[in-house]
């Protein structure tokens, strides 16, 4: 079951009735739902900040916590998704692929969340 719509490449005033010659199919772009993308972005922010609450409760100095958070939170919330977006741009230009921008950001935030959870599990 596909939603492909035929596109006729022949001019309208053509006298031949053969429609199979120049017909091609174009698929609509497939996008991840916007709510899923926003949810992953918020979840990556919450996950990246959650560990610092436990470090504060454990007695670490607030300056050490802020210095560490100033590097890692932007790296996971902004850096990884931007790298996936840049990779999608490069693949679109070089390989001629059609990777949607929202899909690249969503995959970046998903990988970011998985990495944060993996790090939390490693150090707990």
Backbone as JSON Lines, residues from 0, in Angstrom:
{"i":0,"aa":"X","n":[0.83,-1.17,0.0],"ca":[0.0,0.0,0.0],"c":[0.88,1.24,0.0]}
{"i":1,"aa":"X","n":[0.94,1.93,-1.1],"ca":[1.77,3.12,-1.19],"c":[0.92,4.31,-1.58]}
{"i":2,"aa":"X","n":[1.42,5.48,-1.27],"ca":[0.75,6.73,-1.63],"c":[1.42,7.4,-2.8]}
{"i":3,"aa":"X","n":[2.06,6.63,-3.65],"ca":[2.77,7.2,-4.78],"c":[1.77,7.71,-5.81]}
{"i":4,"aa":"X","n":[2.03,8.89,-6.33],"ca":[1.17,9.5,-7.33],"c":[1.93,9.55,-8.65]}
{"i":5,"aa":"X","n":[1.32,9.1,-9.73],"ca":[2.03,9.14,-11.0],"c":[2.17,10.57,-11.5]}
{"i":6,"aa":"X","n":[3.29,10.83,-12.13],"ca":[3.55,12.13,-12.74],"c":[3.74,11.89,-14.23]}
{"i":7,"aa":"X","n":[2.92,12.53,-15.03],"ca":[3.01,12.36,-16.47],"c":[3.96,13.4,-17.03]}
{"i":8,"aa":"X","n":[5.01,12.94,-17.67],"ca":[6.02,13.84,-18.21],"c":[5.72,14.29,-19.63]}
{"i":9,"aa":"X","n":[4.64,13.78,-20.24],"ca":[4.29,14.16,-21.6],"c":[3.51,15.47,-21.6]}
{"i":10,"aa":"X","n":[3.6,16.24,-22.67],"ca":[2.76,17.42,-22.77],"c":[1.3,17.04,-22.91]}
{"i":11,"aa":"X","n":[0.41,17.94,-22.53],"ca":[-1.02,17.68,-22.54],"c":[-1.58,17.47,-23.95]}
{"i":12,"aa":"X","n":[-1.01,18.1,-24.95],"ca":[-1.56,18.03,-26.3],"c":[-0.97,16.88,-27.11]}
{"i":13,"aa":"X","n":[-0.39,15.9,-26.46],"ca":[0.18,14.75,-27.16],"c":[-0.93,13.91,-27.77]}
{"i":14,"aa":"X","n":[-0.69,13.41,-28.98],"ca":[-1.7,12.66,-29.7],"c":[-1.69,11.18,-29.35]}
{"i":15,"aa":"X","n":[-0.65,10.69,-28.72],"ca":[-0.59,9.27,-28.36],"c":[-1.28,9.04,-27.04]}
{"i":16,"aa":"X","n":[-1.84,7.87,-26.88],"ca":[-2.56,7.52,-25.66],"c":[-1.75,6.61,-24.76]}
{"i":17,"aa":"X","n":[-0.52,6.35,-25.08],"ca":[0.31,5.47,-24.26],"c":[0.82,6.24,-23.05]}
{"i":18,"aa":"X","n":[0.27,5.96,-21.88],"ca":[0.66,6.68,-20.68],"c":[1.76,5.97,-19.9]}
{"i":19,"aa":"X","n":[2.18,4.78,-20.33],"ca":[3.19,4.04,-19.61],"c":[4.61,4.47,-19.97]}
{"i":20,"aa":"X","n":[4.79,5.19,-21.07],"ca":[6.12,5.56,-21.53],"c":[6.85,6.5,-20.59]}
{"i":21,"aa":"X","n":[6.23,7.6,-20.26],"ca":[6.92,8.67,-19.53],"c":[6.33,8.92,-18.16]}
{"i":22,"aa":"X","n":[5.78,7.92,-17.53],"ca":[5.21,8.09,-16.2],"c":[6.22,7.63,-15.16]}
{"i":23,"aa":"X","n":[6.42,8.47,-14.14],"ca":[7.3,8.12,-13.04],"c":[6.54,8.34,-11.74]}
{"i":24,"aa":"X","n":[7.01,7.76,-10.66],"ca":[6.33,7.88,-9.38],"c":[7.19,8.68,-8.42]}
{"i":25,"aa":"X","n":[6.54,9.56,-7.68],"ca":[7.22,10.4,-6.7],"c":[6.61,10.15,-5.34]}
{"i":26,"aa":"X","n":[7.41,9.72,-4.39],"ca":[6.93,9.45,-3.04],"c":[6.97,10.73,-2.2]}
{"i":27,"aa":"X","n":[5.96,10.96,-1.38],"ca":[6.0,12.13,-0.5],"c":[7.09,11.94,0.55]}
{"i":28,"aa":"X","n":[7.66,13.03,1.06],"ca":[8.71,12.88,2.07],"c":[8.14,12.27,3.35]}
{"i":29,"aa":"X","n":[8.93,11.42,3.96],"ca":[8.52,10.76,5.19],"c":[9.2,11.46,6.36]}
{"i":30,"aa":"X","n":[8.42,12.06,7.24],"ca":[8.97,12.81,8.36],"c":[8.57,12.17,9.68]}
{"i":31,"aa":"X","n":[9.47,12.24,10.63],"ca":[9.18,11.83,11.99],"c":[8.18,12.84,12.57]}
{"i":32,"aa":"X","n":[7.2,12.39,13.35],"ca":[6.26,13.35,13.93],"c":[6.97,14.42,14.76]}
{"i":33,"aa":"X","n":[6.47,15.64,14.66],"ca":[7.09,16.78,15.32],"c":[7.11,16.61,16.84]}
{"i":34,"aa":"X","n":[6.06,16.03,17.39],"ca":[6.0,15.8,18.83],"c":[7.09,14.86,19.31]}
{"i":35,"aa":"X","n":[7.42,13.86,18.5],"ca":[8.48,12.93,18.86],"c":[9.84,13.64,18.87]}
{"i":36,"aa":"X","n":[10.06,14.51,17.88],"ca":[11.31,15.26,17.81],"c":[11.45,16.2,19.01]}
{"i":37,"aa":"X","n":[10.41,16.93,19.32],"ca":[10.45,17.86,20.45],"c":[10.6,17.09,21.77]}
{"i":38,"aa":"X","n":[9.91,15.96,21.89],"ca":[10.02,15.14,23.09],"c":[11.43,14.63,23.31]}
{"i":39,"aa":"X","n":[12.09,14.18,22.25],"ca":[13.47,13.71,22.39],"c":[14.41,14.85,22.76]}
{"i":40,"aa":"X","n":[14.18,16.04,22.21],"ca":[15.02,17.19,22.55],"c":[14.89,17.54,24.03]}
{"i":41,"aa":"X","n":[13.65,17.55,24.52],"ca":[13.43,17.86,25.94],"c":[13.99,16.74,26.82]}
{"i":42,"aa":"X","n":[13.81,15.5,26.4],"ca":[14.31,14.37,27.19],"c":[15.83,14.38,27.26]}
{"i":43,"aa":"X","n":[16.49,14.76,26.16],"ca":[17.96,14.83,26.21],"c":[18.42,15.95,27.16]}
{"i":44,"aa":"X","n":[17.69,17.05,27.21],"ca":[18.03,18.13,28.15],"c":[17.83,17.68,29.59]}
{"i":45,"aa":"X","n":[16.7,17.01,29.86],"ca":[16.43,16.54,31.22],"c":[17.46,15.5,31.65]}
{"i":46,"aa":"X","n":[17.77,14.55,30.75],"ca":[18.76,13.53,31.09],"c":[20.13,14.13,31.33]}
{"i":47,"aa":"X","n":[20.52,15.09,30.51],"ca":[21.85,15.66,30.68],"c":[21.97,16.49,31.95]}
{"i":48,"aa":"X","n":[20.87,17.04,32.44],"ca":[20.91,17.82,33.68],"c":[20.66,16.96,34.93]}
{"i":49,"aa":"X","n":[20.06,15.79,34.76],"ca":[19.68,14.97,35.92],"c":[20.88,14.5,36.73]}
{"i":50,"aa":"X","n":[21.95,14.17,36.09],"ca":[23.11,13.66,36.82],"c":[23.74,14.69,37.73]}
{"i":51,"aa":"X","n":[23.6,15.95,37.4],"ca":[24.22,16.99,38.2],"c":[23.51,17.21,39.53]}
{"i":52,"aa":"X","n":[22.23,16.88,39.6],"ca":[21.5,16.96,40.86],"c":[22.09,15.95,41.84]}
{"i":53,"aa":"X","n":[22.38,14.77,41.34],"ca":[22.95,13.74,42.21],"c":[24.37,14.09,42.63]}
{"i":54,"aa":"X","n":[25.12,14.73,41.74],"ca":[26.47,15.17,42.12],"c":[26.41,16.24,43.21]}
{"i":55,"aa":"X","n":[25.42,17.13,43.12],"ca":[25.25,18.17,44.14],"c":[24.86,17.56,45.48]}
{"i":56,"aa":"X","n":[23.96,16.57,45.43],"ca":[23.54,15.89,46.66],"c":[24.71,15.12,47.27]}
{"i":57,"aa":"X","n":[25.58,14.58,46.43],"ca":[26.74,13.82,46.92],"c":[27.8,14.72,47.54]}
{"i":58,"aa":"X","n":[27.71,16.05,47.33],"ca":[28.63,16.96,47.99],"c":[29.7,17.56,47.11]}
{"i":59,"aa":"X","n":[29.59,17.42,45.8],"ca":[30.58,18.05,44.92],"c":[30.42,19.57,44.96]}
{"i":60,"aa":"X","n":[31.5,20.27,44.7],"ca":[31.47,21.73,44.69],"c":[30.64,22.22,43.51]}
{"i":61,"aa":"X","n":[29.89,23.28,43.75],"ca":[29.0,23.82,42.72],"c":[29.77,24.34,41.51]}
{"i":62,"aa":"X","n":[30.98,24.87,41.73],"ca":[31.78,25.36,40.6],"c":[32.24,24.22,39.71]}
{"i":63,"aa":"X","n":[32.59,23.09,40.32],"ca":[32.97,21.91,39.52],"c":[31.78,21.39,38.72]}
{"i":64,"aa":"X","n":[30.63,21.38,39.35],"ca":[29.42,20.9,38.67],"c":[29.08,21.81,37.49]}
{"i":65,"aa":"X","n":[29.11,23.12,37.7],"ca":[28.77,24.06,36.63],"c":[29.78,24.01,35.49]}
{"i":66,"aa":"X","n":[31.05,23.87,35.81],"ca":[32.08,23.78,34.78],"c":[31.88,22.53,33.92]}
{"i":67,"aa":"X","n":[31.57,21.43,34.57],"ca":[31.34,20.18,33.86],"c":[30.06,20.27,33.02]}
{"i":68,"aa":"X","n":[29.02,20.86,33.59],"ca":[27.74,20.98,32.88],"c":[27.84,21.94,31.69]}
{"i":69,"aa":"X","n":[28.67,22.96,31.81],"ca":[28.81,23.93,30.72],"c":[29.42,23.31,29.47]}
{"i":70,"aa":"X","n":[30.12,22.21,29.64],"ca":[30.72,21.53,28.5],"c":[29.81,20.42,27.98]}
{"i":71,"aa":"X","n":[29.32,19.58,28.88],"ca":[28.61,18.39,28.44],"c":[27.16,18.62,28.02]}
{"i":72,"aa":"X","n":[26.43,19.49,28.69],"ca":[25.03,19.69,28.34],"c":[24.89,20.23,26.91]}
{"i":73,"aa":"X","n":[25.61,21.28,26.51],"ca":[25.49,21.72,25.11],"c":[25.99,20.67,24.11]}
{"i":74,"aa":"X","n":[26.97,19.88,24.51],"ca":[27.48,18.86,23.6],"c":[26.42,17.81,23.3]}
{"i":75,"aa":"X","n":[25.66,17.41,24.3],"ca":[24.63,16.39,24.09],"c":[23.33,16.97,23.53]}
{"i":76,"aa":"X","n":[22.95,18.16,23.96],"ca":[21.66,18.73,23.54],"c":[21.77,19.43,22.18]}
{"i":77,"aa":"X","n":[22.91,20.03,21.89],"ca":[23.06,20.78,20.64],"c":[24.08,20.13,19.71]}
{"i":78,"aa":"X","n":[25.22,19.75,20.24],"ca":[26.33,19.28,19.41],"c":[26.05,18.03,18.61]}
{"i":79,"aa":"X","n":[25.59,16.98,19.25],"ca":[25.35,15.72,18.55],"c":[24.25,15.86,17.49]}
{"i":80,"aa":"X","n":[23.1,16.49,17.79],"ca":[22.1,16.67,16.73],"c":[22.59,17.53,15.56]}
{"i":81,"aa":"X","n":[23.4,18.54,15.84],"ca":[23.92,19.37,14.75],"c":[24.89,18.57,13.89]}
{"i":82,"aa":"X","n":[25.68,17.68,14.49],"ca":[26.56,16.83,13.7],"c":[25.77,15.89,12.79]}
{"i":83,"aa":"X","n":[24.67,15.35,13.29],"ca":[23.83,14.51,12.44],"c":[23.2,15.33,11.31]}
{"i":84,"aa":"X","n":[22.79,16.55,11.6],"ca":[22.21,17.44,10.58],"c":[23.26,17.78,9.51]}
{"i":85,"aa":"X","n":[24.47,18.09,9.94],"ca":[25.54,18.37,8.97],"c":[25.86,17.13,8.13]}
{"i":86,"aa":"X","n":[25.86,15.96,8.75],"ca":[26.06,14.73,8.01],"c":[24.98,14.51,6.97]}
{"i":87,"aa":"X","n":[23.73,14.83,7.33],"ca":[22.64,14.7,6.37],"c":[22.79,15.69,5.22]}
{"i":88,"aa":"X","n":[23.22,16.92,5.53],"ca":[23.45,17.9,4.46],"c":[24.53,17.42,3.5]}
{"i":89,"aa":"X","n":[25.61,16.89,4.04],"ca":[26.7,16.4,3.2],"c":[26.23,15.22,2.34]}
{"i":90,"aa":"X","n":[25.49,14.3,2.94],"ca":[25.0,13.16,2.17],"c":[24.0,13.58,1.11]}
{"i":91,"aa":"X","n":[23.19,14.61,1.4],"ca":[22.26,15.1,0.41],"c":[22.99,15.73,-0.78]}
{"i":92,"aa":"X","n":[24.05,16.46,-0.5],"ca":[24.81,17.11,-1.57],"c":[25.65,16.13,-2.38]}
{"i":93,"aa":"X","n":[26.38,15.26,-1.68],"ca":[27.33,14.38,-2.37],"c":[26.64,13.18,-3.01]}
{"i":94,"aa":"X","n":[25.81,12.5,-2.24],"ca":[25.2,11.26,-2.72],"c":[23.85,11.48,-3.4]}
{"i":95,"aa":"X","n":[23.28,12.69,-3.29],"ca":[21.97,12.94,-3.89],"c":[20.82,12.33,-3.11]}
{"i":96,"aa":"X","n":[21.04,12.07,-1.84],"ca":[19.99,11.48,-1.01],"c":[18.99,12.58,-0.62]}
{"i":97,"aa":"X","n":[17.87,12.17,-0.07],"ca":[16.84,13.13,0.33],"c":[16.53,12.95,1.81]}
{"i":98,"aa":"X","n":[17.52,13.18,2.66],"ca":[17.34,13.05,4.1],"c":[16.75,14.36,4.62]}
{"i":99,"aa":"X","n":[15.62,14.26,5.27],"ca":[14.94,15.44,5.79],"c":[15.65,15.96,7.03]}
{"i":100,"aa":"X","n":[15.63,17.27,7.18],"ca":[16.32,17.94,8.28],"c":[15.78,17.48,9.64]}
{"i":101,"aa":"X","n":[14.46,17.39,9.78],"ca":[13.88,16.99,11.06],"c":[14.26,15.56,11.42]}
{"i":102,"aa":"X","n":[14.33,14.69,10.42],"ca":[14.73,13.31,10.69],"c":[16.17,13.24,11.19]}
{"i":103,"aa":"X","n":[17.05,14.07,10.64],"ca":[18.45,14.08,11.07],"c":[18.55,14.58,12.51]}
{"i":104,"aa":"X","n":[17.83,15.66,12.84],"ca":[17.85,16.15,14.22],"c":[17.28,15.12,15.19]}
{"i":105,"aa":"X","n":[16.19,14.46,14.79],"ca":[15.58,13.45,15.66],"c":[16.54,12.3,15.93]}
{"i":106,"aa":"X","n":[17.22,11.84,14.89],"ca":[18.2,10.77,15.09],"c":[19.34,11.24,15.99]}
{"i":107,"aa":"X","n":[19.76,12.49,15.84],"ca":[20.8,13.03,16.71],"c":[20.37,13.06,18.17]}
{"i":108,"aa":"X","n":[19.13,13.51,18.44],"ca":[18.66,13.53,19.82],"c":[18.44,12.13,20.36]}
{"i":109,"aa":"X","n":[18.02,11.2,19.51],"ca":[17.87,9.82,19.95],"c":[19.22,9.22,20.34]}
{"i":110,"aa":"X","n":[20.23,9.41,19.52],"ca":[21.57,8.92,19.84],"c":[22.1,9.61,21.09]}
{"i":111,"aa":"X","n":[21.81,10.89,21.24],"ca":[22.23,11.63,22.43],"c":[21.61,11.04,23.69]}
{"i":112,"aa":"X","n":[20.31,10.76,23.66],"ca":[19.63,10.18,24.82],"c":[20.18,8.79,25.15]}
{"i":113,"aa":"X","n":[20.39,7.99,24.13],"ca":[20.93,6.64,24.35],"c":[22.33,6.73,24.95]}
{"i":114,"aa":"X","n":[23.14,7.65,24.45],"ca":[24.5,7.81,24.98],"c":[24.49,8.27,26.43]}
{"i":115,"aa":"X","n":[23.62,9.21,26.75],"ca":[23.53,9.68,28.13],"c":[23.09,8.54,29.05]}
{"i":116,"aa":"X","n":[22.09,7.77,28.63],"ca":[21.64,6.64,29.45],"c":[22.73,5.6,29.6]}
{"i":117,"aa":"X","n":[23.5,5.37,28.54],"ca":[24.62,4.42,28.61],"c":[25.67,4.9,29.61]}
{"i":118,"aa":"X","n":[25.99,6.21,29.55],"ca":[26.96,6.77,30.49],"c":[26.45,6.71,31.93]}
{"i":119,"aa":"X","n":[25.17,6.98,32.12],"ca":[24.57,6.89,33.46],"c":[24.65,5.46,33.99]}
{"i":120,"aa":"X","n":[24.39,4.5,33.14],"ca":[24.45,3.1,33.57],"c":[25.88,2.65,33.85]}
{"i":121,"aa":"X","n":[26.83,3.19,33.12],"ca":[28.23,2.84,33.33],"c":[28.76,3.36,34.65]}
{"i":122,"aa":"X","n":[28.4,4.59,34.99],"ca":[28.95,5.23,36.18],"c":[28.07,5.15,37.4]}
{"i":123,"aa":"X","n":[26.99,4.39,37.34],"ca":[26.14,4.28,38.54],"c":[26.54,3.11,39.39]}
